[in-house]
Amino acid sequence: MTNSSIYTDPRVSRRALNEFFAKFRPERDEIHTLQIFADDAMVVRIAPAPYSPTDKREIYSLSKSFCSTAVGFLCDEGRLSVEDRIVDLFPDKLPDVVSENLAKMRVKHVLSMNTGHPSCVMYHMVHSEDAARAFLAQEVVYEPGTHFAYNTGATCLLSCIVERISGMKLVDFLTWKLFLPLGITDVRWNRVPDGTNEGGCGIHVCSDDIAKLGLLYLHKGMWNGKRLLSEEWVNAAASPVSDNSMNGTPDWCAGYGYQFWCNYREGFRGDGAFGQLCVVLPEHNMVFAIQTELGDMQREMDAVMELAEHLFDADDTASVILPAYEAVGSAQKTAGFENTFYRLEENPMGWTGVYFVYDTACDEMQAVFSDGTDQYILRAGNGHWAESLITAKKVKPKLVDLMSTPDKERCRTAASYTAEEGNLTFRVRYLNCPHRMVYTFTADGDLLKLRFENRGLLDRDAAEITAHRC
């Protein structure tokens, strides 16, 4: 059974927190973890069940701010300059013809999403055996420094630069320079096919870790009285280097720094798809760390700024009303096809077989999958959350074609289920990424259909799989 985690400083307005959470509806726009530091003290640390502030989750493009920090260390040490030309850093990976615009591209352009590419080039890098070569092969349409285009591939190139100069993988270099000093452990960072950490996405950290990065930047590179990053780097990273005024909503067109967005009201932030945030508000002396699954991130930023304004308002509200992510259940325990082995047709997950077991002691259904080598168990509670840790291929939702696809990936889940004759429905929440899915298993004679409902974040051929009774 997973319990909610909640801590609020006595000074914090419960009414302001309740109004914040009321803006986001379960099953549509969700807040999974919320941490707030004010005046160097943790004043809010909340995670509605089944989530936890210690869940190591994929945070998508919030990874970029961690990657940028590695570049900052190299610049502070004099081993790299933002004025270095990219062609000089990768002379062995250049195309046969180096265009004038490519020759002009510098590290500062890559940091500030101003490479001159008209759009993101990450697709080419995740489908290549040489990420840097793939980046350099793409046409640089505009003169670098003149055209903002959000480009996860640019951040992947920063990862290549860190690896080339330091001789270490990005995750190892940051472990030495950042994670160990900040007390951040158990970090995972996905890699593209040539082994380079993705850089612009793919890091798995918890909300505690996100808050620590924000606090480091709030304090201009100081941590516990020791300087880790120069103030010059922090100021540059958090300043509007690129003009993105045509980019859309207010908080996405107020300027872009070195892998940080400038907020249009105050401060700056790192952010990732579906609402992952590290918001630094120097005027309020606050840091917000938020993990979510939602669509409208401008509405999220509006809610964050309103909460910052009213966080310490006096009120008489007794308690915080957390979002309720309810576990489903049913009076009928089984579907009638338990303890029968089904052979799966060829599928993107690489699964070869499946069977189901109802565990009376735990009141949970277990779907036991095989990939021909290993078996793993996906557990779903009847009216309660049951957690699982599985290692499987293409089963964790992600941004397809912007991220690499490992042969197998660890998945932490919390699930509940309902049953009726011939049908099982698993409602699955992933604890190491922002997403949730519905698995539906339907038996019809000797056939079993497995259907997966999600936001289009799985392999496109993985929506339905057929199995046959043995």
RODO-2510 file (C-alpha; in nm, 4 decimals, decimal comma):
residues 470
     n   res          X          Y          Z
     1     m     0,0000     0,0000     0,0000
     2     t     0,1422     0,3387    -0,1022
     3     n     0,0721     0,6370     0,1248
     4     s     0,0773     1,0060     0,0361
     5     s     0,3747     1,2136     0,1470
     6     i     0,2948     1,5545     0,2912
     7     y     0,4935     1,8183     0,4785
     8     t     0,4015     2,1846     0,5086
     9     d     0,5671     2,4467     0,7237
    10     p     0,3205     2,5939     0,9773
    11     r     0,3577     2,9339     0,8106
    12     v     0,2320     2,8064     0,4753
    13     s    -0,1202     2,8991     0,3656
    14     r    -0,3254     2,5813     0,3316
    15     r    -0,5812     2,7775     0,1355
    16     a    -0,3193     2,8812    -0,1219
    17     l    -0,2050     2,5201    -0,1595
    18     n    -0,5618     2,3961    -0,1963
    19     e    -0,6327     2,6581    -0,4602
    20     f    -0,3164     2,5516    -0,6423
    21     f    -0,4118     2,1825    -0,6467
    22     a    -0,7715     2,2633    -0,7436
    23     k    -0,6434     2,3983    -1,0747
    24     f    -0,5328     2,0482    -1,1806
    25     r    -0,7770     1,7608    -1,2221
    26     p    -0,6898     1,3927    -1,1746
    27     e    -0,6978     1,1899    -1,4962
    28     r    -0,6402     1,5078    -1,6985
    29     d    -0,3824     1,7523    -1,5583
    30     e    -0,2026     1,6124    -1,2562
    31     i     0,0502     1,7248    -0,9962
    32     h     0,2558     1,4270    -0,8793
    33     t     0,5154     1,5987    -0,6587
    34     l     0,5521     1,9543    -0,5313
    35     q     0,8459     2,0936    -0,3354
    36     i     0,9025     2,4541    -0,2381
    37     f     1,2053     2,6070    -0,0680
    38     a     1,1784     2,9594     0,0711
    39     d     1,4622     3,1455     0,2421
    40     d     1,6709     2,8245     0,2299
    41     a     1,4109     2,6219     0,4195
    42     m     1,1921     2,3472     0,2830
    43     v     0,8378     2,4720     0,3373
    44     v     0,6383     2,2299     0,1179
    45     r     0,7088     1,8676     0,0232
    46     i     0,4016     1,6892    -0,1093
    47     a     0,3376     1,3801    -0,3215
    48     p    -0,0129     1,2298    -0,3458
    49     a    -0,0196     0,8491    -0,3494
    50     p     0,1021     0,6489    -0,5311
    51     y     0,3828     0,8996    -0,5975
    52     s     0,6804     0,9916    -0,3788
    53     p     0,9323     1,2795    -0,3687
    54     t     1,2037     1,0129    -0,3902
    55     d     1,0779     0,8536    -0,7143
    56     k     1,3594     0,8673    -0,9711
    57     r     1,1657     0,9809    -1,2766
    58     e     1,2420     1,0688    -1,6353
    59     i     1,2119     1,4477    -1,6515
    60     y     1,2417     1,5010    -2,0276
    61     s     1,3868     1,8410    -2,1222
    62     l     1,4540     1,9434    -1,7653
    63     s     1,7578     1,7207    -1,8325
    64     k     1,8937     2,0102    -2,0412
    65     s     1,9621     2,2265    -1,7365
    66     f     2,1692     1,9483    -1,5787
    67     c     2,3631     1,9050    -1,9048
    68     s     2,4266     2,2792    -1,9314
    69     t     2,5711     2,2726    -1,5813
    70     a     2,8372     2,0252    -1,6957
    71     v     2,9374     2,2690    -1,9711
    72     g     2,9545     2,5382    -1,7045
    73     f     3,2090     2,3388    -1,5044
    74     l     3,4298     2,2964    -1,8118
    75     c     3,4092     2,6682    -1,8923
    76     d     3,4889     2,7641    -1,5336
    77     e     3,7998     2,5423    -1,5491
    78     g     3,9148     2,6995    -1,8753
    79     r     3,8881     2,3718    -2,0638
    80     l     3,6120     2,5066    -2,2872
    81     s     3,4857     2,8462    -2,3982
    82     v     3,1409     2,9424    -2,5196
    83     e     3,3257     3,1092    -2,8103
    84     d     3,4847     2,7813    -2,9276
    85     r     3,3809     2,6820    -3,2773
    86     i     3,1996     2,3511    -3,3112
    87     v     3,4018     2,2563    -3,6209
    88     d     3,7205     2,2876    -3,4162
    89     l     3,5844     2,0576    -3,1455
    90     f     3,4879     1,7830    -3,3924
    91     p     3,7322     1,8021    -3,6869
    92     d     3,7060     1,4260    -3,7385
    93     k     3,3263     1,4233    -3,7745
    94     l     3,2654     1,7022    -4,0244
    95     p     3,0760     1,6561    -4,3512
    96     d     3,2742     1,6616    -4,6762
    97     v     3,1578     2,0183    -4,7364
    98     v     3,1479     2,2515    -4,4365
    99     s     2,8944     2,5258    -4,4994
   100     e     2,9596     2,8869    -4,4057
   101     n     2,6905     2,8719    -4,1379
   102     l     2,8249     2,5512    -3,9843
   103     a     3,1694     2,7085    -3,9687
   104     k     3,0225     3,0003    -3,7728
   105     m     2,8489     2,7837    -3,5109
   106     r     2,9950     2,8210    -3,1608
   107     v     2,9297     2,6582    -2,8258
   108     k     2,7217     2,9583    -2,7169
   109     h     2,4855     2,9000    -3,0092
   110     v     2,4395     2,5364    -2,9122
   111     l     2,3768     2,6317    -2,5491
   112     s     2,1159     2,8935    -2,6408
   113     m     1,9203     2,6953    -2,9066
   114     n     2,0485     2,9283    -3,1773
   115     t     2,2427     2,6830    -3,3934
   116     g     2,0813     2,7922    -3,7177
   117     h     1,8831     2,4741    -3,7648
   118     p     1,5198     2,5384    -3,8582
   119     s     1,3966     2,2675    -3,6192
   120     c     1,5084     1,9930    -3,3818
   121     v     1,7599     1,7440    -3,5231
   122     m     1,7422     1,4896    -3,2391
   123     y     1,5567     1,2390    -3,4587
   124     h     1,8674     1,1990    -3,6756
   125     m     2,0915     1,1534    -3,3726
   126     v     1,8850     0,8818    -3,2034
   127     h     1,8763     0,6897    -3,5328
   128     s     2,2516     0,7133    -3,5931
   129     e     2,5559     0,5229    -3,4698
   130     d     2,7452     0,8533    -3,4396
   131     a     2,5438     1,1309    -3,2748
   132     a     2,7927     1,4160    -3,3296
   133     r     2,8445     1,3242    -3,6951
   134     a     2,4669     1,3118    -3,7465
   135     f     2,4275     1,6577    -3,5911
   136     l     2,7003     1,8085    -3,8086
   137     a     2,5487     1,6547    -4,1210
   138     q     2,2229     1,8503    -4,0852
   139     e     2,1811     2,1633    -4,2953
   140     v     2,2374     2,4855    -4,1024
   141     v     1,9818     2,7020    -4,2792
   142     y     2,0255     3,0227    -4,0790
   143     e     2,3317     3,2052    -3,9567
   144     p     2,3959     3,0853    -3,5996
   145     g     2,2765     3,3375    -3,3442
   146     t     1,9939     3,4708    -3,5606
   147     h     1,7206     3,2073    -3,5347
   148     f     1,5879     3,0442    -3,2162
   149     a     1,4650     2,6854    -3,2631
   150     y     1,4152     2,4531    -2,9677
   151     n     1,6531     2,1696    -3,0440
   152     t     1,7067     1,8691    -2,8184
   153     g     1,9749     1,7547    -3,0625
   154     a     2,1774     2,0634    -2,9712
   155     t     2,1831     1,9515    -2,6092
   156     c     2,2837     1,6014    -2,7152
   157     l     2,5793     1,7652    -2,8916
   158     l     2,6674     1,9360    -2,5609
   159     s     2,6807     1,5880    -2,4084
   160     c     2,9187     1,4862    -2,6890
   161     i     3,1331     1,7932    -2,6139
   162     v     3,1501     1,7137    -2,2417
   163     e     3,2510     1,3563    -2,3185
   164     r     3,5151     1,4612    -2,5706
   165     i     3,6794     1,7196    -2,3454
   166     s     3,6483     1,5455    -2,0089
   167     g     3,7065     1,1909    -2,1334
   168     m     3,4060     1,0857    -1,9242
   169     k     3,0419     1,0134    -1,9897
   170     l     2,8211     1,3102    -1,9068
   171     v     2,6581     1,1272    -1,6156
   172     d     3,0000     1,0358    -1,4706
   173     f     3,1408     1,3862    -1,5108
   174     l     2,8366     1,5332    -1,3358
   175     t     2,8552     1,2682    -1,0638
   176     w     3,2045     1,3952    -0,9853
   177     k     3,1320     1,7663    -1,0182
   178     l     2,7664     1,8012    -0,9146
   179     f     2,5868     1,4937    -0,7849
   180     l     2,8375     1,3988    -0,5142
   181     p     2,8648     1,7550    -0,3716
   182     l     2,4849     1,7924    -0,3725
   183     g     2,4168     1,4451    -0,2298
   184     i     2,2359     1,3231    -0,5429
   185     t     2,2530     0,9458    -0,5911
   186     d     2,1026     0,6685    -0,8039
   187     v     2,0955     0,8757    -1,1225
   188     r     2,0135     0,7141    -1,4558
   189     w     2,0702     0,8853    -1,7910
   190     n     1,9610     0,7176    -2,1121
   191     r     2,2051     0,6960    -2,4028
   192     v     2,1830     0,7287    -2,7797
   193     p     2,3090     0,4373    -2,9921
   194     d     2,6765     0,5432    -2,9859
   195     g     2,6746     0,5421    -2,6047
   196     t     2,6523     0,9179    -2,5489
   197     n     2,4138     1,0249    -2,2724
   198     e     2,1124     1,1886    -2,4372
   199     g     2,1834     1,5234    -2,2725
   200     g     1,8635     1,6991    -2,3724
   201     c     1,6391     1,4348    -2,2194
   202     g     1,6597     1,0977    -2,0495
   203     i     1,7890     1,1772    -1,7007
   204     h     1,6050     1,0107    -1,4113
   205     v     1,6120     1,2116    -1,0870
   206     c     1,3640     1,2816    -0,8073
   207     s     1,2036     1,6065    -0,6962
   208     d     1,4597     1,6339    -0,4139
   209     d     1,7336     1,6399    -0,6801
   210     i     1,5513     1,8969    -0,8925
   211     a     1,5193     2,1249    -0,5898
   212     k     1,8930     2,0961    -0,5201
   213     l     1,9789     2,2089    -0,8717
   214     g     1,7457     2,5061    -0,8291
   215     l     1,9006     2,5994    -0,4960
   216     l     2,2509     2,5874    -0,6462
   217     y     2,1432     2,8359    -0,9139
   218     l     1,9448     3,0497    -0,6692
   219     h     2,2658     3,0930    -0,4696
   220     k     2,4723     3,1832    -0,7775
   221     g     2,6723     2,8594    -0,7757
   222     m     2,7311     2,8287    -0,3993
   223     w     2,6460     2,5142    -0,2050
   224     n     2,6829     2,4884     0,1729
   225     g     2,9341     2,7723     0,1746
   226     k     3,1450     2,6260    -0,1069
   227     r     3,1561     2,7562    -0,4623
   228     l     3,0792     2,4906    -0,7213
   229     l     2,9894     2,7088    -1,0216
   230     s     3,1043     3,0608    -1,0973
   231     e     2,8573     3,3432    -1,0545
   232     e     2,9443     3,4493    -1,4094
   233     w     2,8227     3,1160    -1,5463
   234     v     2,4986     3,1235    -1,3462
   235     n     2,4219     3,4767    -1,4584
   236     a     2,4851     3,3905    -1,8230
   237     a     2,2848     3,0678    -1,8064
   238     a     1,9854     3,2476    -1,6537
   239     s     1,9911     3,5507    -1,8871
   240     p     1,8001     3,5947    -2,2154
   241     v     2,0755     3,5058    -2,4631
   242     s     1,8336     3,4120    -2,7425
   243     d     1,5332     3,6089    -2,8618
   244     n     1,2391     3,3657    -2,8641
   245     s     0,9686     3,6334    -2,8652
   246     m     0,7831     3,4592    -3,1479
   247     n     0,7801     3,1267    -2,9630
   248     g     0,4287     3,1293    -2,8137
   249     t     0,2876     3,1827    -2,4657
   250     p     0,4394     3,4404    -2,2263
   251     d     0,6744     3,2130    -2,0304
   252     w     0,8054     3,0590    -2,3530
   253     c     0,8868     3,3856    -2,5317
   254     a     1,0631     3,5857    -2,2596
   255     g     1,4126     3,4793    -2,3619
   256     y     1,6261     3,1661    -2,3493
   257     g     1,9633     3,1335    -2,1787
   258     y     2,2046     2,8442    -2,1572
   259     q     1,9458     2,5639    -2,1407
   260     f     1,7263     2,7647    -1,9038
   261     w     1,4064     2,9512    -1,9930
   262     c     1,3547     3,3067    -1,8668
   263     n     1,0230     3,3610    -1,6877
   264     y     0,8341     3,6648    -1,8070
   265     r     0,7416     3,7806    -1,4548
   266     e     1,0451     3,6880    -1,2499
   267     g     1,3329     3,4451    -1,2460
   268     f     1,4142     3,1516    -1,4688
   269     r     1,3577     2,7791    -1,4925
   270     g     1,4447     2,4449    -1,6407
   271     d     1,1429     2,2583    -1,7714
   272     g     1,0450     1,9353    -1,9395
   273     a     0,7527     1,7990    -2,1383
   274     f     0,4280     1,7340    -1,9520
   275     g     0,5105     1,9911    -1,6847
   276     q     0,8397     1,8987    -1,5145
   277     l     0,9696     2,2192    -1,3527
   278     c     1,2659     2,3626    -1,1661
   279     v     1,1604     2,7251    -1,1087
   280     v     1,4032     2,9726    -0,9518
   281     l     1,2498     3,2967    -0,8189
   282     p     1,5312     3,5177    -0,6817
   283     e     1,3016     3,8059    -0,5797
   284     h     1,0936     3,5684    -0,3658
   285     n     1,4062     3,3723    -0,2620
   286     m     1,2151     3,0570    -0,3636
   287     v     1,2698     2,7373    -0,5604
   288     f     0,9861     2,5198    -0,6902
   289     a     1,0434     2,1580    -0,7963
   290     i     0,7417     1,9985    -0,9622
   291     q     0,6744     1,6671    -1,1366
   292     t     0,3501     1,6327    -1,3281
   293     e     0,1614     1,4958    -1,6228
   294     l    -0,0271     1,7789    -1,7883
   295     g    -0,0679     1,9523    -2,1201
   296     d    -0,0921     2,3270    -2,0545
   297     m     0,2397     2,4316    -1,9019
   298     q     0,1577     2,8035    -1,9229
   299     r    -0,1376     2,7414    -1,6918
   300     e     0,1021     2,5538    -1,4644
   301     m     0,3450     2,8460    -1,4571
   302     d     0,0590     3,0871    -1,3870
   303     a    -0,0434     2,8681    -1,0918
   304     v     0,3167     2,8552    -0,9644
   305     m     0,3511     3,2338    -0,9688
   306     e     0,0174     3,2818    -0,7953
   307     l     0,1168     3,0314    -0,5270
   308     a     0,4489     3,2100    -0,4775
   309     e     0,2606     3,5357    -0,4162
   310     h     0,0210     3,3862    -0,1608
   311     l     0,2244     3,1057    -0,0034
   312     f     0,2497     3,2782     0,3356
   313     d    -0,0908     3,4459     0,3455
   314     a    -0,2592     3,4165     0,6830
   315     d    -0,5649     3,1884     0,6823
   316     d    -0,7566     2,9475     0,9017
   317     t    -0,7808     2,6518     0,6613
   318     a    -0,7100     2,3412     0,8664
   319     s    -0,5572     2,1019     0,6165
   320     v    -0,4264     2,0505     0,2660
   321     i    -0,6616     1,8658     0,0307
   322     l    -0,4420     1,6502    -0,1903
   323     p    -0,5376     1,5346    -0,5396
   324     a    -0,6915     1,1876    -0,5208
   325     y    -0,5456     0,9380    -0,7649
   326     e    -0,7842     0,6601    -0,6760
   327     a    -0,7075     0,2931    -0,7225
   328     v    -0,9923     0,1114    -0,9000
   329     g    -1,1437    -0,2148    -0,7785
   330     s    -1,4308    -0,4528    -0,8432
   331     a    -1,6418    -0,7053    -0,6575
   332     q    -1,5552    -0,9719    -0,9153
   333     k    -1,2010    -1,0865    -0,8487
   334     t    -1,1215    -1,2848    -1,1640
   335     a    -1,1960    -1,2836    -1,5363
   336     g    -1,2094    -1,6592    -1,5989
   337     f    -0,8876    -1,6950    -1,7992
   338     e    -0,6406    -1,7013    -1,5103
   339     n    -0,3802    -1,9796    -1,4896
   340     t    -0,3897    -2,0294    -1,8671
   341     f    -0,0742    -1,9735    -2,0689
   342     y    -0,1026    -1,7693    -2,3889
   343     r     0,1548    -1,7578    -2,6670
   344     l     0,1956    -1,4041    -2,8018
   345     e     0,2299    -1,3145    -3,1658
   346     e     0,5404    -1,1184    -3,2658
   347     n     0,5255    -0,7690    -3,1142
   348     p     0,7449    -0,4602    -3,0556
   349     m     0,7871    -0,5405    -2,6853
   350     g     0,9486    -0,8738    -2,7640
   351     w     0,7027    -1,0557    -2,5391
   352     t     0,6556    -1,4236    -2,6139
   353     g     0,4035    -1,5393    -2,3543
   354     v     0,1702    -1,4284    -2,0758
   355     y    -0,0512    -1,5734    -1,8054
   356     f    -0,2518    -1,4350    -1,5141
   357     v    -0,2675    -1,5298    -1,1474
   358     y    -0,5005    -1,3986    -0,8780
   359     d    -0,3237    -1,3722    -0,5423
   360     t    -0,5841    -1,4203    -0,2695
   361     a    -0,3561    -1,3134     0,0146
   362     c    -0,2785    -0,9753    -0,1432
   363     d    -0,6086    -0,9343    -0,3294
   364     e    -0,4206    -0,8546    -0,6481
   365     m    -0,4017    -0,9755    -1,0050
   366     q    -0,0636    -1,0596    -1,1507
   367     a     0,0103    -1,0505    -1,5230
   368     v     0,3216    -1,2629    -1,5770
   369     f     0,5014    -1,1813    -1,9026
   370     s     0,7868    -1,3652    -2,0697
   371     d     1,0271    -1,2410    -2,3357
   372     g     1,1770    -1,5829    -2,3990
   373     t     1,4596    -1,5170    -2,1535
   374     d     1,3114    -1,3540    -1,8454
   375     q     0,9751    -1,3458    -1,6768
   376     y     0,8464    -1,0445    -1,4914
   377     i     0,5304    -0,9749    -1,2941
   378     l     0,3053    -0,6726    -1,3329
   379     r     0,0943    -0,6496    -1,0178
   380     a    -0,2416    -0,4710    -0,9894
   381     g    -0,4336    -0,4333    -0,6643
   382     n    -0,8096    -0,4653    -0,6254
   383     g    -0,9006    -0,1234    -0,4868
   384     h    -0,5444    -0,0468    -0,3833
   385     w    -0,2116     0,0263    -0,5520
   386     a     0,0268    -0,2648    -0,6056
   387     e     0,3810    -0,1787    -0,7064
   388     s     0,6055    -0,3616    -0,9527
   389     l     0,9615    -0,3287    -1,0792
   390     i     1,0066    -0,4793    -1,4222
   391     t     1,2698    -0,4651    -1,6933
   392     a     1,1163    -0,4753    -2,0373
   393     k     1,1537    -0,3562    -2,3948
   394     k     0,9510    -0,0601    -2,5253
   395     v     0,7018    -0,0752    -2,2400
   396     k     0,7731     0,2560    -2,0626
   397     p     0,5993     0,5507    -2,2344
   398     k     0,8279     0,8201    -2,3714
   399     l     0,8622     1,0761    -2,6483
   400     v     0,9056     0,8446    -2,9459
   401     d     1,1754     0,9533    -3,1967
   402     l     1,3151     1,2176    -2,9618
   403     m     1,4644     0,9618    -2,7250
   404     s     1,6605     0,6417    -2,7659
   405     t     1,4967     0,3044    -2,7103
   406     p     1,7097     0,0742    -2,4928
   407     d     1,6883    -0,3017    -2,5466
   408     k     1,5388    -0,3175    -2,1997
   409     e     1,4397    -0,0441    -1,9570
   410     r     1,3512    -0,0487    -1,5906
   411     c     0,9878     0,0327    -1,5178
   412     r     0,8446     0,1085    -1,1745
   413     t     0,4670     0,0942    -1,1700
   414     a     0,1716     0,1231    -0,9355
   415     a    -0,1436    -0,0395    -1,0701
   416     s    -0,4989    -0,1377    -0,9800
   417     y    -0,7490    -0,3487    -1,1716
   418     t    -1,1081    -0,4392    -1,2393
   419     a    -1,2415    -0,7734    -1,3604
   420     e    -1,5473    -0,9082    -1,5364
   421     e    -1,6001    -1,2300    -1,7257
   422     g    -1,3545    -1,2415    -2,0149
   423     n    -1,2027    -0,9015    -1,9399
   424     l    -0,9297    -0,7533    -1,7176
   425     t    -0,8451    -0,3833    -1,7041
   426     f    -0,5192    -0,2684    -1,5440
   427     r    -0,4832     0,1030    -1,4686
   428     v    -0,1088     0,1541    -1,4567
   429     r     0,0763     0,4571    -1,3240
   430     y     0,4472     0,4746    -1,3962
   431     l     0,6601     0,5867    -1,1039
   432     n     0,9756     0,6526    -1,3071
   433     c     0,8215     0,8699    -1,5773
   434     p     0,5274     1,1141    -1,5832
   435     h     0,2777     0,8874    -1,7542
   436     r    -0,0081     0,6475    -1,6973
   437     m    -0,1696     0,3837    -1,9173
   438     v    -0,4640     0,1472    -1,9351
   439     y    -0,3944    -0,2169    -2,0181
   440     t    -0,7006    -0,4122    -2,1324
   441     f    -0,6906    -0,7911    -2,1657
   442     t    -0,9883    -0,9503    -2,3410
   443     a    -1,0345    -1,3250    -2,3956
   444     d    -1,2506    -1,4620    -2,6777
   445     g    -1,2294    -1,8399    -2,7014
   446     d    -0,8660    -1,9287    -2,7617
   447     l    -0,7687    -1,5696    -2,8450
   448     l    -0,6482    -1,3029    -2,6046
   449     k    -0,6257    -0,9376    -2,7088
   450     l    -0,3929    -0,6992    -2,5249
   451     r    -0,4735    -0,3312    -2,5823
   452     f    -0,2751    -0,0341    -2,4542
   453     e    -0,4247     0,3128    -2,4179
   454     n    -0,1804     0,6012    -2,3787
   455     r    -0,0987     0,9446    -2,5215
   456     g     0,0767     0,8034    -2,8261
   457     l     0,4018     0,7636    -2,6358
   458     l     0,4668     0,3970    -2,7061
   459     d     0,5903     0,2313    -3,0221
   460     r     0,3307     0,2963    -3,2898
   461     d     0,2816    -0,0777    -3,3509
   462     a     0,2226    -0,1520    -2,9832
   463     a    -0,1408    -0,0483    -2,9493
   464     e    -0,2716    -0,4050    -2,9702
   465     i    -0,1169    -0,7491    -2,9419
   466     t    -0,2810    -1,0886    -3,0041
   467     a    -0,2130    -1,4083    -2,8094
   468     h    -0,3275    -1,7675    -2,8490
   469     r    -0,4182    -2,0140    -2,5758
   470     c    -0,1757    -2,3068    -2,5504
***
